Amino acid sequence: MSLPTELLERPHLYIKGAWVPAASGRPGIDVDDPSTGTRLGGVADAGPADAIRAVDAAADALPAWSATSPRERAEILRECFAVMMRNRDTLAGLMRAENGKTLADALGEVDYAAEFFRWFSEEAVRIGGDLRLAPSGANRILVQQQPVGVSLLITPWNFPAAMATRKLAPALAAGCTTVLKPSELTPLTAYLVAELMTEAGVPPGVVNVITSTENPVVVAGMLHDPRVRKLSFTGSTAVGRLLLAQAADQIVSCSMELGGNAPFIVLPDADVEQAVDGLMVAKMRNGGQACTAANRVYAHAAVRDRVVAELSRRMGELVVGTTCAPVITAAARDRIVSLVGGAVRGGASVVTGGRSADRPGWYVEPTVVDATPPGSEMMRTEIFGPVAAVAAFTDVDEVVAAANATPYGLAAYVYTGDLRAGLALADRIEAGMVAVNRGLVSDPAAPFGGVKQSGLGREGGRHGIEEFLETKYVAVAW
Ligand code: NAD
């Protein structure tokens, strides 16, 4: 699909519903196509003054937007869903170009991203409250929920549309106004999403988008502006930790969706075919570049050989450049290949793949590594690529200990023929989300989030809107 130049060249920032030049005066940021390794387009490079201008716009728009009726906000969000679906192919084409993901993954992401608008249009009119008699009988306790205020939304490159709408939709449903700062690696999608939202009726200033190469300074400036009351961040644990410390200065409310290291456990009574079907989804969705990606495959010794054989067959069938997408940068490709090398030096064996692909663009061969040592870097960090690391286990206590031996706790997967055993295992795994006999956890109607160093708070479900609401209690006598 050929994309119009105006979607690829975005020399201005999107502030107050208009395109404005960056005051930083710096040349723009180049955006590359990972499938070719060449320049695709470019965006403006905001400095600290630009960021404050975006906060000004969001703060100016807040009184009117927070005073709209829930029904009005709901109708606008429902229209955002419709407009996004009408532009499904264009948005998918743009994501495919700047992120490298397969067309199937890109189309799937548009559907997932749009669904947050529909879901939160339905939640906008269901914001709760409470009224009760004080135990003393002297007064009533009236509890209401109000929008938290100007919200800073920071998103990663791996799901450029869905990570944005997962924040924008609940923020707007709650009555908040926003500054969205997408990753500079995939910024084009965010600008198009903002345009589509404007087309759907979102008023100027409610959604502002800035991109920058100077993220530490630009973001710190906004977090120290007393008008910014909320930070909703999705990205790595390292950056999340840094931003939590900065947010502490003004006691900014924080929601954090951070890194993961998901175990994928196959119990001896599992249907191996079905388990590998699920594993292919859990491992290869978005080319392995998902925070929920199966990072450590623990197969019971009784089924391990069959799991490895079937997985290797399926991974071997993927075609680099079509069904196996590139990774995001050349550095990411080199890091993944070096993780494989480290595991092999530690005693693991490569069953299939294992190298970068000899072609333009940033590709890693679909890879299966067996007998991966527990202490290897590959088992301890997010692989974030098309590499499955397998290890065997012999009893449930052992696999629970191994699954939990990580500072992360985002997603986990269990395959078993015995649902009771699966649910008992789900209870014992330290993760915010556990999939039992399923390779996908993401669902706009379900609470998404992690425990331990994988994050704070939840997105989606009925929980997602709560993150953008503040509770106010009024003691009233009548
Ligand atoms: P990242 O942490 O490098 O960047 C995330 C965002 O923070 C980007 O917008 C980036 O520009 C910005 N940023 C980077 N350094 C900054 C700084 N010093 N100050 C302020 N802002 C800064 O993450 P990434 O590489 O874009 O994304 C991959 C990571 O995101 C992985 O760890 C993945 O697990 C995680 N992730 C988590 C979820 C989730 O829901 N838990 C979802 C998707 C991705």
Boltz pocket constraint, residues with backbone or C-beta under 6 A from the ligand:
constraints:
  - pocket:
      binder: B
      contacts: [[A, 154], [A, 155], [A, 156], [A, 157], [A, 158], [A, 159], [A, 163], [A, 181], [A, 182], [A, 183], [A, 184], [A, 212], [A, 215], [A, 216], [A, 217], [A, 219], [A, 220], [A, 234], [A, 235], [A, 236], [A, 237], [A, 239], [A, 240], [A, 242], [A, 256], [A, 257], [A, 258], [A, 259], [A, 260], [A, 290], [A, 291], [A, 292], [A, 382], [A, 410], [A, 450], [A, 454], [A, 455]]
      max_distance: 6.0
